[in-house]
Each structure stands twice: as structure tokens, then as C-alpha cells.
Amino acid sequence: MLRKISKRKILLLFGDLGIIVISLYISHFIRYGRWLNVFDDRRLINLIFITFMFILSFYIFDLYNIQKKVLSSEFIIMYITAMISTAFLMSLCFYFVPFIVGRGIFFYSFITIGLLTFLWRLFFQAFFNVIIPTRNVLFVGKGRGAGIFSSIFSQLSEYNIVGYINDTTSSTEEEASVKCLGHISEIDRIIYLYKINEIIIIKESIIPKISELLVNIRLKGIKIHTLPAFCEYVTHKLPVMILKDQWVIYSQGFDKLGEGIYKKVKRGIDFILALLILIFSFPISFIIAVVIKLTSRGPILYIQERLGLNEKPFLMYKFRTMIADAEKDSPKWARENDRRVTTVGKFLRKSRLDELPQLINILKGEMSLIGPRPEREYFVRQLKQKVPYYSLRFAVKPGLTGWAQVNYRYGSSIKDAIEKLSYDLYYIKNMSLFLDLRIILKTIRICLFGMGR
């Protein structure tokens, strides 16, 4: 996972670290008239604590997403929210542990860090837009991949889709948005003419025809990718509809599925965290139970059979968010703005508090904190017939939250199921404790501010 982190994001992070440390030095000098002595254990703790709080808040609120424009309304709202959240948490810490940071240093450092980190991002974005040229991309092979994924790449400022080449020169309406540049026999000329930096193989059956040419091209420093591998790197999901068995078999990843030590460590972490969350959230759970009982007819808990690891059925617990007998006729997809959801249920779903009872499922070993969401057998039977590789999501335990949940909205159709499976397969392929931590941090943002999808 660390290899997948962009060097630009690492540079942005180190810039933030430098600004925070410098701001604390300046704030200390303004407040006390002398420079900060980091060799003082107490001062060092202050420095580490404040730095950690800002970096954590910036990450949770997606401020290391280099695709977002700094002056966009979305980014500015997220930035202000991150700063306010950091100030609130640091204020709480000040009152509970007064020696952590003084009010004077807190005020000066907050203003300085807020101003300088925003200016740093403006400079950072402008610098890379000017210094780093756009990378020209050539598709090799005609197919729906050219048309489908050109729209994805068009949203990425660092890539420019020049066109595609194939073993025929005919174009179709499906690839109307992507220009046909010629025949594969002209690949050398086209690479030189259009200054190609990256090649993406869409139609892999073409590779044997031009394998010698591709070797020479690769030795010139031009990167060559298969479409699934490149989409995985750029979009952080596996495009289900274009995956091939050979790619799944030979691509790197899926290693953790066979690692007994990893599974035991993850199970231990799941058990400890689930127990702690269950204990500390008991007052909230009690209040939710009372409110549900007072505001709508029906049981407090919604208990339903779901499929877990290796499609083994288990009973999953949730706080009831819908009216009683919401599915008395037949199972239905849960939708956003579903009329069956109660007023209290809307809040519980938005904050994800309706999922708290599933901590019991985690303690029982039926679920994990992180993984694909458990699904009902009724829908699984349908999806397995219509969605390729759907069975792969049962290679791991279902989760309380997951990569699909923090990146995609509620699933209410076959199309949504395909998108969510693409994210689930990415998680299964790249499972690690580091990725789990990322998902947990993104889930915190969703639970606290309802900013997830």
C-alpha cells in the first residue's frame, strides 16, 4: 500500500509537517519571547501532539486528495471543517489535560498553521500544474474500455488521452469520444508524433502481434499497462466488467487471503476494538433503543439472515430504521431517501449508528470491522448470475464498514452492485492493516459529519 501512495502526496505531507513545526516555533516566540526548546520533554510532547492532531484531521477530511482544486467550494468547505474540528478537539484536550498546550500558543499556532497550510496548497497545486507536464496516454486495442474509461481519465489533470490504435482503422460510435490514430503497425510513428508517455493495452490479444515492438518501446522508458492494472492504480477499484481470469490469476495481490498470521492479528484487533466500542457506546445505544421504541411501532433490533465468509449464513443485528413490515411483500433494495425509513432511522443511517449492534457479530467472529458489507441470499443469487466475480467478495468476512462504503453511496440497483463490487475486490486484493486504518479514518468522518456517500 505504501508503494501506491503518490510521491506528490508525500511531498504535500512533508510540507504540512514543516509548516506546523515552524508555526509552533513562531507561536512560542511570540508568546514567550524565546524560541521553543524541543529538548524539554514537555515541549516535545506538545509539538508531537499538535502535529499529530492537524495531520490526522487533514487526512480524515481528504485534504491530501491532490485531484481536488484548492479554490473549489468543496475543498474550502472541507478545509474549514478540518480546521474547526482540530480546534474543537485541541480545546477539549486543553481543558482535560491543561499542560498539553497553553491558550496563547494554541491561538497563535492555529492562525499561523491555518493560513500557511492553505497558501502551501495553493503554491503546491500551481507549481505542479506548471512544472509537471501532462502525460500523453495512448490506448492500444479497440473495445468498450476506450470509450468507458476515457471519461475517467479526462477528470485527471495529469493525463491526456491522445487516442487509440488497433489492428483495424475503423472507428465505431462507441469510441466516438476517443480518436482513432491509425494501425498498430504505425505505433512507433504515433508515439513519436504525439509524444506518448504511457500506453494502456485494452485488447490484450493484440500483444503477441506487437510484442517485439512493445519490448523496444518499454526500453525507451515509456510505461505500458493493462487496462485493469491502470484503472486499479488510478481509481482504487477493480473494474469488474473488464477483468479477465488470467489477470486475476497472475496479478500481484490477494496475498493476505492465505496468511494465517495476518488473519489472527486482524481477528485480535477486531475483537479488542469491537469490545471497547461496544462498552463506550452503550449509553448511546441505550438512548437509541429508547427513542426507536417511543417513535415507531415494532422491535428495536432488526435481525436478518445474511451471507458471510464462504457464503455461510448468519444472523446480523441492526437498529431498526424502517417501519415495521417494510418488506412484507418481498425483499427490496435499500435506497437513499427511502420512504420506508423512519425519521429517527434517517439520522441513524446518516451517522451509521444503526450498525452498532453488529459489534456483537464481530465478537462472535461472524463479521470483521473492515470488509465487504454482508448481503442477503435473495440478492446474492441474482447478482451472481449477472455480475462477474461476485462470489469473490465471500473470500473474506463481511465488515461493519469497508472500502466500498467509504467510497460509494447506498446500493439500489445492479449497476450500484457492480460499482461496490469493484471497490470490494480492490480491498480484497490489497488487504493490509494500513488500508484498514485508512478505511477507519474515513468512516470516522462519515459517522461524525455525515459526509460520506
N, C-alpha and C positions, 0 to 999 in steps of 0.2 A: 504493500500500500504506500509506503514512503516513496517508492520509485515513481508512483503515479502523481505525486504532488508536484505541481508546476514550479520550476525554478523562479518564475516571476512571483508566485505566491510566497515562496520562501524569502525572497528579497523584500517583499512588502511587509512580511512579518518582522524581519530584522530591522527594517526602518522604524516600525512601530516600537520595537524594543528600545532602540536608540533614543527615540523621541521621549518615551516615558521616563527613561533613566535621566536624560538631560533635563527634562521638565522638573523632575523631583529635586535635582541639584539646584536648579534656578529657584524653585519654590522655597527650598530650605534656606538659601542665601537671602532671599527677600524677607523671609520671616524672622531669621535669627542673625543675619549679617555675617554669616560664616558658611563655608562650604560643608556639605554633608560628609561625615566620616563613616565610610562603609565598613571600616574595621570594628566599629561598635556593633555588637551583636544585635542590639535592639534596632538600630538604624538599618542594618542589613535585612532583618525580618520585615521592617516596614517597606523597604524597597522591593523585596520579592513579593510581598503580599499585594501591594498596589499594582505591580506589573502583571501579576497573575490575574487579578480581577479584571483589568482592562482587556487583556488578550483573550481571556475566556469569554467576556461579553462580546467582543468584536467577532469572535468565531461563531458564537451562538446566533448572532444576528446577521450572519452571512456577509460580513464586511470584507472577507477575503475572496469573495467571488469577483474575479477580475473582469468578468464579462459585463458586469453592471456599470453603467455610466455614472460617474460621481455626481454630476449635476442633475441626474434624473430625480423625479419626485419620489420614486420608490426607494432609491438609495438614501436620500436625505431623511426620509421618514425613519428608515431602519437605523441610520446613524444617530439621529436624535434619540430614538428609543433606547439604543445601546448605551448612550451616554447617561440618560436618565436612570436606566436600570443599574448601571455601575455606581452612580451617585447614591442611589437608594440603598444598595447592598453595603457600600462602604460606610454610609451613615449608620446603618444598623450595627455594623461591626464596631464603629466608634463608640456607640452607646453601651454595647455589651462588653467590649474589651477596649477601654479608653486609651490604653497605652499604644495601641496599634498605630494610630496616626492622629496628629493634632489637627484641630479645626482649621488653623491658618494654612498649614501645608496642604491639607485636603482641598481648601478653596483655591489656592494659587495653582496647585498641580492640576486640578480638574479643568480650570480655564485654559491653562497652557497646553495640556495634552489634547483637549478637545479641539483647539484651534490648529495646533501643529499637525496632528494626525490627519485632519481634513485637508489641509494645504499639501501635506505629503502625498495624499491620494490624488489630488489634482495634478501635481507635478509628475507623479508616477505614471498616470494614465497618458498624459500629454507626451512624456518622454518616450514611452514605448510605442505610441502611435506614430511618432516621428522617426525614432531610431530603428525600430524593428520593422522591416518591410513585410507586406502581406505575402503569405506563402501561396504560390500558384499550385492548384491541385488539378490533376488530370485523372478522369475516370477511364479505366480500360475495360471494355466489355459493355454491351448494351443490355439493359434489363431494367426492371422497375426500381432497382436501387438508385440509378442515376436520377430519376425523377423524384423519388420519395425523399432521398437524403440531401438533395441539393438545397431544399428549403431549410434543413437543419444547419448545414454548413454556411448558408447565407447569413445566419444570425451570429456567426463567429467572426469577429473583426480580423482575426489573424489569418483567415483562409479565404481564398478566392477561387471559385470553381470556374476553370477556364473552359472546359468542355469534356467530351468523351471521344474515344476512338474504339473501333470494333473490327471484326473480320468482314463486315459489310459496311457500306457507307450510307445505307438508307436510314432515315430517321422516322420515328413514329410520333404520334400525338402525345404518347405517354412521356416522352423525353423532350417535349417541346420547350421546356424551361432550360434544357441543357443542350448546348450547341454541339453538333457532330463535327469534329475537326478533320476526320479522314479515316484511312485504313490503318490497321495495326502495323503494316509493313513500313509506314511512314513515321513510326514512333520516334526515331532519332531526330528527324527534321522538326517534328512538332515540339519535342522537348526543348530543342534549341531555340525555335522561333518564339515560343510562348514563355520561355524561361521557367520551366516547370520545376518545382521544388519537391512535390510529393505526388506519388502515383497510388491510386486506390484501385485494386483489382475487384471488379464487380462480378464478372463472369469468369470463374476460376478455370473453366475448361479451356480458356484461351492460353493459359500459362505454358503448357507443353509446346505450343506453336511458336512462342517467342521467349522461351526460357533462356536461350543464349543471349538474346538482346537484354533481357531483364538483369542478367548477371553483370553485363557491362555497364548498364545504367546504374545498378546499385553501387558498383565500384567507383562511380563518379560522385558519390555522396548523395544521390537522390534517394529519399526514403520511399519504400514500397510497402503497402499494407493490403491485407484483405479487408473487405468492407466491414465484416463483423468486428474484427480487431480494432479498426479505426473508430468505428461507432462506439465501441466499448470504452475506448480511451477518451473520446470527446464528450459523449453523452452520459457516461457512467451507468449504462444499461446494456443488455444484450438484445439486439433486435431479433425477436423470436421468429418472425416470418421469413427471415433470410438466412437463418442458421442452417448449417449442414452437419450431418453426423460426423464427417471427417474432422470438421473444425472443432466440434465438442470433444472428440476423442484426443486430438493431438495438441490442442492449445494448452498453454500453461494455465494452471488454476485447478480448482476443485480438490486441492491437496488436503485441506483440513477435514474432508469427509472421512478420511481413513486414519486420522491421527488420534489415537486413544488418549494421549496426554492432553491435547487441546480440548477434547470433549470433557474430560474430567475437570480441567481447570474452569472451563465455561460453566459446567454444571455447579461447581462450588461457588462461583461468583453469582450465578443465578439464585441459588438457594439463600446465600447470605444477604444479597441486596433485596430479594423479594421479602424475606422475613423482616428486615429493617423497615422497608417501605410500608409493609402491612401494619407493623406496630405503630409507626409515627403517623400513618394516615388513618388510624382507627377513629379519632374524633371526627374527621371529615366524613368518613364512611358512615358513621352513626347519624350525622346530620342529613346526609344524602338519603339514607334509608327512611328517616322520619318524613322528610319532605316528599319523597315519592309516594309514601303511604297516604299522606294527607291531601295530596293534589290530584291523584288519579286512582281509578279502580284497578285492582289487580295485584299480583305479587310484587315484592320488592326486587327480587332477583329474577333474571331471565336465564333459564337453564336450557341449553340446546346442544344436541349432539353435533360434533364437528369431527373432521378427519385430521389426524396428527401425523407423527412420524410413520413412514411406510404405510400411510393411509389407514392407520389403526384408529377406530372411533373412540372418542372420549366425550364427557360432558363438560362443556365450557360455561363459565359463570360470568354474567354481566349484570350491572344495574339496569333495570328495565327502563327504556327510554321511549317506548311506543305504547300506544293504547292497548288495552287487553284484547286478545284475539285478533291481533293485527294481521295474522296470516292464517286465518281460519279456513280460507278457501284453498290457497296453495302458496308455496314459498315465492317470495318476490325479491327482486334486487333492492338493496337499500340505496336510496338516492339522497343527494343534497336537497334540502328543503322538502323532505318527505312529509306529506300531510299526516301520516300515521304517527309522527314523532310528537310527543307532548311538549309543553312549554319548558318544563324542567329538563326534559330529555334533550332539547336543543342545546341547552347550556352544557349538559354533561357530555354530549358528543363533541361540542366545540372544544371543550377543555380536556377531552379524553378521560374524564373522571369516571365515566361509565365502565371503563376497563379495569378498575381497581380490583374487583373480585377475582380477576384472572391470576392475581398473585397466588391464590390458593392452587390453581392449576400448575403454576410454576413450582411451588413447594412440593406438589405431588409428582413432579417430573414429567407431566404431560405436555408442558409448554416451556419455552425459554423466554428470557427478557427480549431477545432480539431474534427475529426470524420472519418468514412469510406469515401473513395472517391466516388462521385456520378457517377452512371453508366447509360448507355443508355438502354432504354426499350428493344431494339432489342437483346442485350446481356443478359439482366436480364431474359427474357423469356427462353432463352437457359439454363442459369445457374441454374435457379430454378428447372428445370427438372432433371439436372444432379448432382447438388451439394446439399447435405442435409443441412438444416438450413440456406439456403442462404437468405431467407426472413427476418431473424432476424437482418440483418445489416440495415434494414429500420426502426428499432425501435428508432433510433436517427437521428438527422440531419446529412447530409453529411458534410465533413470537407475540408478545404483548405489543411490541412496536417493531418496525422493520424499515428497510431501505425504501420499499415501495410506499410505505405510509408517510414518510417524511418528504417524499418527492412527488407524490401524485395524490389526486383527490379520491373521494369515495368512488368505488367501482359500481357502475349501474348498468353495464352492458358488456357484450362480448369484446368490443373494442377496448373498453377500460380494462377488462381482464387481461388482454394481450399486453397492454402497456404496463400493468402492475407486474405481470409475469416477467417482463423484460428486466425490471428492476430487481425482482426476487432472484432471478438467475444470476444477475451481476453479483448480488450479495453471496449467493451460494458458491460462486466461482472464486470470489475474493475474500472469503470469510477470514476475519482476524479480530483480535481483541481491539486493535486500533480502529477498525471500521465500526465495531460495536460501540466504541466510545463516541465516535462521530455521530452515530445514529441517536445515542442517548442525549447528546448535547442539542441536536436538532429537535428531538422530542420535547426537551425542556422548553424550548421556545414556543412550540405548539401548545403545550399544556398551560403555560403561564399567560400567553398573549393571544392564543387562538389565531396564530399567523401561519399555520400550516395549511396544507391542502388535503 
